[in-house]
């Protein structure tokens, strides 16, 4: 049975510039930031926001969301339990981008690699 099909879970929406995250119903509507009133970005079911003062963490969040990735620890329906890796620091993002440029890989593929040595 599907985990997310049974209960209407709320999902995370993020405003990277204000460093805010809120949970709203997954209704396809545009949700505005409560601070700057700009549209928030859909971040997924399993997003864990870094603290507001954590510059490195928010840089990693901006890179992941900018690459078109989401924070999903499960398959979209909730059945699969294979956790997805996302970088948590600026150094992890920088290392994966450097390797992606060297190997000619897309940024999204490089950011999902748990270990950078897997890319080569």
C-alpha positions as CSV (number, residue, x, y, z in Angstrom):
1,X,0.0,0.0,0.0
2,X,1.3,3.5,-0.8
3,X,2.4,5.6,2.1
4,X,1.5,9.0,0.7
5,X,-1.7,7.8,-1.0
6,X,-3.4,6.9,2.3
7,X,-2.9,10.2,4.2
8,X,-2.7,13.7,2.7
9,X,0.7,14.8,3.8
10,X,1.9,18.4,3.7
11,X,5.0,19.1,1.7
12,X,7.8,21.7,2.2
13,X,8.0,24.9,0.3
14,X,11.1,27.1,0.6
15,X,12.1,30.7,0.1
16,X,15.9,30.5,-0.3
17,X,16.4,34.3,-0.3
18,X,14.6,34.7,3.1
19,X,15.7,31.4,4.4
20,X,12.2,30.3,5.3
21,X,10.4,27.0,4.9
22,X,6.8,26.2,5.4
23,X,4.6,23.2,5.0
24,X,1.5,23.4,2.9
25,X,-0.9,21.0,1.3
26,X,0.3,19.6,-2.0
27,X,-2.4,21.3,-4.1
28,X,-0.4,22.7,-7.0
29,X,-1.2,26.2,-6.0
30,X,1.4,29.0,-5.8
31,X,2.4,29.6,-2.2
32,X,4.0,33.0,-1.4
33,X,6.7,33.6,1.2
34,X,5.3,35.2,4.3
35,X,8.2,37.7,4.4
36,X,9.0,38.8,0.9
37,X,5.7,37.7,-0.9
38,X,7.7,36.0,-3.7
39,X,6.7,32.5,-4.8
40,X,8.1,29.7,-2.7
41,X,9.9,26.6,-4.3
42,X,8.5,23.1,-3.8
43,X,11.2,21.2,-1.9
44,X,9.6,17.8,-1.4
45,X,8.3,15.7,1.5
46,X,11.5,15.1,3.4
47,X,13.2,18.6,3.4
48,X,15.0,19.5,6.6
49,X,15.8,23.2,6.6
50,X,19.2,24.3,7.9
51,X,19.3,27.0,10.6
52,X,18.9,30.5,9.3
53,X,22.4,31.5,10.1
54,X,23.9,28.4,8.4
55,X,25.3,30.0,5.2
56,X,26.9,26.8,4.0
57,X,23.6,24.8,4.4
58,X,21.5,27.3,2.6
59,X,24.0,27.5,-0.3
60,X,23.6,23.7,-0.6
61,X,19.8,24.0,-0.6
62,X,19.9,26.7,-3.3
63,X,22.2,24.5,-5.5
64,X,20.0,21.4,-5.1
65,X,16.7,23.2,-5.8
66,X,18.4,25.2,-8.6
67,X,19.4,21.9,-10.3
68,X,15.8,20.8,-10.3
69,X,16.1,18.2,-7.5
70,X,13.8,17.7,-4.6
71,X,14.3,16.4,-1.1
72,X,12.5,13.0,-1.3
73,X,13.6,10.1,0.9
74,X,11.0,7.9,-0.6
75,X,9.6,7.3,-4.0
76,X,6.8,9.7,-4.9
77,X,4.1,7.3,-3.8
78,X,6.0,6.4,-0.6
79,X,6.5,2.7,-1.4
80,X,10.2,2.7,-2.0
81,X,12.5,3.3,0.9
82,X,15.8,4.0,-0.8
83,X,17.0,7.3,0.8
84,X,18.2,9.9,-1.7
85,X,21.5,11.8,-1.0
86,X,21.5,15.6,-1.2
87,X,24.6,17.6,-0.3
88,X,24.4,19.5,3.0
89,X,27.4,21.8,2.9
90,X,28.9,24.3,0.4
91,X,32.1,22.1,0.3
92,X,30.1,19.0,-0.8
93,X,28.4,21.1,-3.6
94,X,31.7,22.6,-4.7
95,X,33.4,19.2,-4.8
96,X,30.6,17.6,-6.9
97,X,30.4,20.5,-9.3
98,X,34.1,20.4,-9.9
99,X,34.0,16.7,-10.7
100,X,30.9,17.2,-12.9
101,X,32.7,19.8,-14.9
102,X,35.8,17.6,-15.2
103,X,33.8,14.6,-16.3
104,X,31.2,16.5,-18.4
105,X,28.2,15.3,-16.3
106,X,25.0,17.3,-15.6
107,X,24.9,19.1,-12.3
108,X,21.8,17.2,-11.1
109,X,23.6,13.9,-11.6
110,X,26.7,15.0,-9.8
111,X,24.7,16.4,-6.8
112,X,22.9,13.1,-6.3
113,X,26.1,11.1,-6.0
114,X,26.6,10.0,-2.4
115,X,30.3,9.5,-2.9
116,X,32.1,11.7,-5.4
117,X,34.4,8.8,-6.3
118,X,31.2,7.1,-7.8
119,X,31.2,9.7,-10.6
120,X,34.5,8.6,-12.1
